[in-house]
Every structure is written in C-alpha cells, then in structure tokens.
C-alpha cells in the first residue's frame, strides 16, 4: 500500500488565478512554507522557503478565488499530482502540484476591491475544514502529529 498525502501550512505567494473548463471551476496559486534552524557548526540562524504550486477544483475553487489573496495564510490537505507534456521545442516537461482535497483559511488578507480587511469566513466544516484541525493562538502541532501517526499506523498494518 502507498500513501499520497500532502499537508501544508503557509502563505499564498501569488494572487489566485480562477478559470473554468466547461462547467468545472479551477483555481491555482502558490503557497510558501518556511523552515528555520540554527547551524550547529556556526551557530548562525538559517531559513529556507519552499514554494508549492496548488490547484483547487469545483466549489472550493470558487470560494478560494473570491476570498483568498496574496499573503493569506492557509492550511491545505491534498495529494501530489504530476503532469507531463511537451513544450514548444518538443522537450518533455513535468510539473508537480498539490491538488487540494480540504482547505482552511487561517488568516485572510485585504480585499481586492478597496483594501479594507476581509470578513472572517466560516466555511461549512464538512466541506472545507479538515477534520481534527483546530486553531487557537497557533496551529496545533499535536493535532498534526497525531494525524500523521494514525496514517502511518494504518500504512504499517498493510506492510
């Protein structure tokens, strides 16, 4: 058995781009995640930022495009998806994206219209909020750790 689960907590690095394909809605944006550590040899503080391409489909795409903007903090649960194609020179290319299954808006930015703060959106929990996640003064690391342990125990049962 294999598992394809991606969990990201980060900030939007681009404005969401909304498109439709027939009757299906699509929203794409990038999310930045940061990692901080202290170099043991020099004692110097280090930081690394990773950028993730994110894709959202359907009703969630419509909600994301209307309520998210660059700088908003989100918690995303999804799957890694890799697409292959040929560029105009005939060379094979590939892109890996996070395809969102669940998203939670943690901190919204300014509205696109006039720069006023956006109202807090409380989406229906069963549709848009990952089960077991909670937000108080910070993201609950215990909840994330427990979720990952449960997943790994389930994977181990099939090994």
Secondary structure, DSSP 8 states (H G I E B T S, - for coil): -----EEEEEEE-S--EEEEETTEEEEEEEEEEEEEEE-TTT--EEEEEEEEEEEEEHHHHHHHHHH--TT-EEEEEEEEEEEEEE-TTS-EEEEEEEEEEEEEEEE--B-TTTS-B-------HHHHS-TT--BSSSB-HHHHHHHHHHHHHHHHHH-
